[in-house]
Amino acid sequence: AERLITFAKRGDRAALAEFFATRLDRIEPGTVDGILVWDLFDFLDRPSGQVLAGKLAALLRKGGALYGTFGSAPADLKSYTKVIVQGDSVLKYRPVPATPVARTVLLTRDIIKMFDGLIMSDSVLLKSGTRETLFRRP
């Protein structure tokens, strides 16, 4: 989230694509069991989101899963949600103020295309307008 804030304050969201292109290179592809993405893609422009999705998909090992949430309605986002993992079954949510940005709304087909190489195993649209999506590496 800190990097997003830095780029947002500079008014340079588009530069995130270049940043993400090399950011995860230290992690060996095909070695990660699971990835939690939460609402990160709501804050990214499409090119940056596509680059990051490709990097994340490549990290998953066979049978690995990626869980993400995606907003389905346009809105001005004014805070990030930090998720703190506190044990095997406890998650704490903490809003963090952010430079206001228009949410990037992705259609289901766009989300599926972004995570090329993964299979969407479940997707639910909640009453809140949030789409929860679970992908798996076959």
N, C-alpha and C positions, 0 to 999 in steps of 0.2 A: 504494500500500500504506500510505503514511503516514496518509492520510485514514481508511482502514479501521481502522487502529490507534487513531486518535483517537476515532472513534465507538465502537469496541469497548471501550476503557477507560472511556468514559462509560456503557457499557451501553445505548447508543442506536442499535443497528443500523438500526432502522426509520427514523431520520432521514436515512439515506443516500438514500432515494427523492427527498426534497426537494433534497438536495445534487446528485444526478445530473440532476435536471430542468433545471438551468441550467448545469451544469458545462461542457458541450461547445458552448455557444452561439457561441463565438468562431470555431469551425471551420465553414466554409461547407458546407451539406449537398451531397452528391453530388460531393465533391472528393477523396475518399480512395481510394487504390488497394487497400490491404490493412490489416487490423487483426489483431493477435495478442492474444487474450484470456487464454490459459493457463487457470489454475484460479480466476480471480477470482470467478466466479459461485458457487463452493462456499462462499464466505464471506459472501454476501449473502442477506438474506431475499428471499422471492419478489417483493414489491412493488418493492423496490430493483432487483432483477435485471431485472424487466420494464421499468422506466423506463430503465435503462442499455442494455438490449438494443435498445430502440426508438431511442434516441439514436445508438447505434453503427450500426445498420442504415441510418439516414437519412444518415449520413456517406459511405457507400460510393457510388462512381460506378458507372455501368453496366459490368458485367464485373468489378467489384471483388470481393475475397474477404475473408472473415472466418474465422479459424481459432480454435477454442476447445477447451479440455479441460474435462470435467465429471466429477466423482467419481460413482460409481454405488452406493456403499455408505455407510451412516451411519458417522460417525467424529467424534471430537473433534479438530479441527484446531488444532495448537499452533505452527505456523510457516507463514509465507508463503514462496513460492519467487520470488526475484527472478531475472529472466532478463537477462543482459547480452549485448547484441549486439556481437560483436567481429569485424566484417568481414562479408563476403558469405556465408560458410559456417560461421562459428564462433559458437556460443551457449554461455555459461557459466551454470550454475545455482548460486544461493547461497541457502540457507535462512536466513530471518530470523525470530527468535522473535516470537510473536504472542500476544495475549490469547486463551486457549482459547475456541473457538466450535464449536458443533455444525454439521457440514457440511449445507448445503442440497442434498438429493439431488433432481435433476430427472429425470423420465422423458423419453425421446426425444421424445414428442409435445409435452411441455411446452417443451422446448428449441426445437422447430420453431415453436411458437406464439409464443414470445418474440421470435423474429427474423422477425416478419411482414414480408413484402415481399422476403425473401431466399429463395433455393432451396437446400435442403440437397443438396449435390452428392456428399458422401461422409461416412460415419460408421463408425467402427471402435471396438469395445469390446476394449480390451487385457486381457491376463491380469492386469494389476495392478488392474483394476477401473476404470480411467480410460477415459472415452469421448472420443475425438478426433472433432471434427465440423468440416467445412468447408462454409461457406455461400458463395453467390455472388449478386450483384445481377444479375438478368437484363437 
